Amino acid sequence: MLVLRRLARAGRRRGLAARGLASGAPREAADAVVVGAGVVGLAAARALAMAGREVVVVEAAPSFGTGTSSRNSEVIHAGIYYPPRSLKARLCVRGKEMLYKYCEETGVAHKCLGKLIVATGVAETAKLDMLQRNAKENGVDDLQLMVGSQAMELEPELRCLKALLSPSTGIVDSHSLMLSLLADAENLGTTISYNTAVISAHVGSGGIELYVCESKELQNYPVGSHVNPQLVLLPKLLINSAGLSAVPLARQFSGLDRAFVPTPHYARGCYFTLSQTKSPFRRLIYPLPEDGGIGVHVTLDLNGLVRFGPDVEWISDDGKDPVSCFLNRFDYLVNPARCNVFYPVVRKYFPNLKDGSLEPGYSGIRPKLSGPGQHPSDFVIQGEDAHGIPGLVNLFGIESPGLTSSLAIAEHIVSRYL
Ligand SMILES: Cc1cc2nc3c(=O)[nH]c(=O)nc-3n(C[C@H](O)[C@H](O)[C@H](O)COP(=O)(O)OP(=O)(O)OC[C@H]3O[C@@H](n4cnc5c(N)ncnc54)[C@H](O)[C@@H]3O)c2cc1C
């Protein structure tokens, strides 16, 4: 917020307000602006700053990482599931390598625990072979197929017929990761403005005008009403890394052909924690993927606490106006009754799960570009080569494995769009 005031004052001093909108909002030139301080926005800001750009990060919330980046499984994925040559496959595999290296160099807490993908029914066993072949095409060639007894020797509480061991899957402390990325970016001169929302933009070959206001100004706006900007930023480069809001925000970009703005779909994923303190597992345990997600799995955090999730609950976007998205007014409530769905699913591979041992945890929402029953969509990283607007990069559909891929997404942006 300080930045907004500072920039606004600077604009007034230089008489820029006279060139402003009808509202008289001051205008200020900027080099690179990143919208959103989630793990991807922070990684992008750091990479741009490392490439010598002067970066401003504009974040609607009072702090970094309050969106999807703090509502996930914190798993460093190996790159097993995604279609060969897709962005998800390439950026996950590259991102995993970069992330392990970065964590080792900076001391960000992480653990390469390994994971078992398990088949519990005869019909599922062939799918493990398919996954192994797919992973190999993605460059993941360390998977080991094993019979149930071998897997159960590794994990005595597990029940399965066959399993695929992924030794390079791990976990990371996502908050420490973001803190470290932020510190790197700030040390290289990046400025971050919290409580500041981008409300719309005008984009075109003549440049980008980004309309910004304090988030508190949005609090009491009736749904659908017009919001006046308090500042107009004029960036040479704009990275729309607004996570769940990236599509609703791009819809507010006048000058961007709507053909380049995909339809968003949202799927909530709830987690339940295990009340017992001692973990029954040492590795992550995953069933086979399901429609919209990769199955209700066992994840462990760095303190060894166990959680099960996330499930998939498609939520409607109907009536959600952009301002509600920018203020993250999504429904994150975990309905305790959903545990009735979790018990039978988890007991397929963990039969000793006791009644009453699951407690509601937290939820996250996936920013998807494909709806129920549709073929899973890829990440969309859209620059001038796609939509024709110089300096505009939209990041759409950055769902899982976005955390794993964050450093590689940033590398991709720098290599293609600088
Ligand atoms: C249930 C679940 C489990 C997952 N598990 C994993 C996993 O184990 N491993 C993995 O690799 N990935 C996982 N993911 C995916 C991963 O969490 C995301 O891909 C990643 O966090 C996306 O980061 P982001 O920076 O794009 O978005 P976000 O973290 O959502 O950040 C976007 C930011 O933009 C801000 N913003 C929004 N609108 C505006 C605006 N108008 N103006 C200014 N700021 C704005 C928001 O406040 C927010 O801080 C999971 C996701 C979910 C939902």
The ligand as an SDF file (V2000), in Angstrom:
LIG
                    3D

 53 58  0  0  0  0  0  0  0  0999 V2000
   -5.9480  -28.5710   -3.2290 C   0  0  0  0  0  0  0  0  0  0  0  0
   -4.6870  -28.2540   -3.9770 C   0  0  0  0  0  0  0  0  0  0  0  0
   -3.5600  -29.0460   -3.8260 C   0  0  0  0  0  0  0  0  0  0  0  0
   -2.3870  -28.7670   -4.5310 C   0  0  0  0  0  0  0  0  0  0  0  0
   -1.2820  -29.5110   -4.3030 N   0  0  0  0  0  0  0  0  0  0  0  0
   -0.1400  -29.2200   -4.9650 C   0  0  0  0  0  0  0  0  0  0  0  0
    1.0380  -29.9680   -4.7190 C   0  0  0  0  0  0  0  0  0  0  0  0
    1.0870  -30.8180   -3.8380 O   0  0  0  0  0  0  0  0  0  0  0  0
    2.1340  -29.7030   -5.4690 N   0  0  0  0  0  0  0  0  0  0  0  0
    2.1350  -28.7500   -6.4500 C   0  0  0  0  0  0  0  0  0  0  0  0
    3.1440  -28.6110   -7.1430 O   0  0  0  0  0  0  0  0  0  0  0  0
    1.0380  -27.9790   -6.6540 N   0  0  0  0  0  0  0  0  0  0  0  0
   -0.0770  -28.1750   -5.9240 C   0  0  0  0  0  0  0  0  0  0  0  0
   -1.1860  -27.4020   -6.1170 N   0  0  0  0  0  0  0  0  0  0  0  0
   -1.1040  -26.2830   -7.0550 C   0  0  0  0  0  0  0  0  0  0  0  0
   -0.3880  -25.0670   -6.4550 C   0  0  0  0  0  0  0  0  0  0  0  0
   -0.8250  -24.8250   -5.1370 O   0  0  0  0  0  0  0  0  0  0  0  0
   -0.6810  -23.8440   -7.3330 C   0  0  0  0  0  0  0  0  0  0  0  0
   -0.3970  -24.1670   -8.6700 O   0  0  0  0  0  0  0  0  0  0  0  0
    0.1470  -22.6400   -6.9550 C   0  0  0  0  0  0  0  0  0  0  0  0
    0.0660  -22.3770   -5.5800 O   0  0  0  0  0  0  0  0  0  0  0  0
   -0.3780  -21.4340   -7.7350 C   0  0  0  0  0  0  0  0  0  0  0  0
    0.3290  -20.2910   -7.3180 O   0  0  0  0  0  0  0  0  0  0  0  0
   -0.0590  -18.8960   -7.9180 P   0  0  0  0  0  0  0  0  0  0  0  0
    0.9810  -17.9330   -7.4810 O   0  0  0  0  0  0  0  0  0  0  0  0
   -0.3200  -19.0260   -9.3870 O   0  0  0  0  0  0  0  0  0  0  0  0
   -1.5090  -18.5580   -7.3130 O   0  0  0  0  0  0  0  0  0  0  0  0
   -1.9370  -18.0400   -5.8650 P   0  0  0  0  0  0  0  0  0  0  0  0
   -1.1520  -18.6400   -4.7900 O   0  0  0  0  0  0  0  0  0  0  0  0
   -3.4180  -18.2050   -5.7810 O   0  0  0  0  0  0  0  0  0  0  0  0
   -1.5780  -16.4960   -5.9170 O   0  0  0  0  0  0  0  0  0  0  0  0
   -2.3420  -15.5510   -6.6380 C   0  0  0  0  0  0  0  0  0  0  0  0
   -2.2710  -14.2340   -5.8790 C   0  0  0  0  0  0  0  0  0  0  0  0
   -2.8910  -13.2150   -6.6650 O   0  0  0  0  0  0  0  0  0  0  0  0
   -3.5510  -12.3270   -5.7800 C   0  0  0  0  0  0  0  0  0  0  0  0
   -4.5510  -11.6020   -6.5620 N   0  0  0  0  0  0  0  0  0  0  0  0
   -5.6780  -12.1120   -7.1020 C   0  0  0  0  0  0  0  0  0  0  0  0
   -6.3340  -11.1450   -7.7890 N   0  0  0  0  0  0  0  0  0  0  0  0
   -5.6010  -10.0130   -7.6720 C   0  0  0  0  0  0  0  0  0  0  0  0
   -5.7660   -8.6850   -8.1710 C   0  0  0  0  0  0  0  0  0  0  0  0
   -6.7990   -8.3510   -8.9420 N   0  0  0  0  0  0  0  0  0  0  0  0
   -4.8430   -7.7560   -7.8380 N   0  0  0  0  0  0  0  0  0  0  0  0
   -3.7720   -8.0940   -7.0570 C   0  0  0  0  0  0  0  0  0  0  0  0
   -3.5630   -9.3430   -6.5620 N   0  0  0  0  0  0  0  0  0  0  0  0
   -4.4690  -10.2910   -6.8780 C   0  0  0  0  0  0  0  0  0  0  0  0
   -4.1480  -13.2500   -4.7280 C   0  0  0  0  0  0  0  0  0  0  0  0
   -4.4460  -12.5350   -3.5460 O   0  0  0  0  0  0  0  0  0  0  0  0
   -3.0330  -14.2770   -4.5470 C   0  0  0  0  0  0  0  0  0  0  0  0
   -2.1520  -13.9310   -3.5200 O   0  0  0  0  0  0  0  0  0  0  0  0
   -2.3530  -27.6580   -5.4280 C   0  0  0  0  0  0  0  0  0  0  0  0
   -3.4990  -26.8540   -5.5690 C   0  0  0  0  0  0  0  0  0  0  0  0
   -4.6520  -27.1300   -4.8490 C   0  0  0  0  0  0  0  0  0  0  0  0
   -5.8450  -26.2500   -4.9900 C   0  0  0  0  0  0  0  0  0  0  0  0
  1  2  1  0
  2  3  1  0
  2 52  2  0
  3  4  2  0
  4  5  1  0
  4 50  1  0
  5  6  2  0
  6  7  1  0
  6 13  1  0
  7  8  2  0
  7  9  1  0
  9 10  1  0
 10 11  2  0
 10 12  1  0
 12 13  2  0
 13 14  1  0
 14 15  1  0
 14 50  1  0
 15 16  1  0
 16 17  1  0
 16 18  1  0
 18 19  1  0
 18 20  1  0
 20 21  1  0
 20 22  1  0
 22 23  1  0
 23 24  1  0
 24 25  2  0
 24 26  1  0
 24 27  1  0
 27 28  1  0
 28 29  2  0
 28 30  1  0
 28 31  1  0
 31 32  1  0
 32 33  1  0
 33 34  1  0
 33 48  1  0
 34 35  1  0
 35 36  1  0
 35 46  1  0
 36 37  1  0
 36 45  1  0
 37 38  2  0
 38 39  1  0
 39 40  1  0
 39 45  2  0
 40 41  1  0
 40 42  2  0
 42 43  1  0
 43 44  2  0
 44 45  1  0
 46 47  1  0
 46 48  1  0
 48 49  1  0
 50 51  2  0
 51 52  1  0
 52 53  1  0
M  END
$$$$
